[in-house]
Amino acid sequence: MEAYFERLKKKWGIESNVQLALVFVVFAITGSGSVRLSGPVLDFLGINSLENNWIRIPLRLILIFPVYQVLLLVVAALFGQFRFFLNLQKRWFRIK
């Protein structure tokens, strides 16, 4: 397991185990938070009241994606990992 974390640290350019732990914490908080925040937004937009799951579920997934991206940077900034996650998002979306 230790070798896996070392490879992950090398791939992400992380030097310390503390930073790796912070990255994991940011991912965990952001994942949970984006799902929680999307509920009230969907209620506000009236999407949660839709009867048809074939419409409601894809709309929820589409909404969670941008909420996650924004929340990721906010939570990362709170944990001092903004630069890492900004660069990660640039790689995800191939932005130079």
Buried (B, 14 or more C-beta within 10 A) or exposed (E): EEEEEEEEBEEBEBEEEEBBEBBEBBBEBBBEBBEEBBEEBBEEEEBBEBEEEEEBEEBBEEBBEEBBBEBBBBBBBEBEBBEBBBEBBEEEEEEE
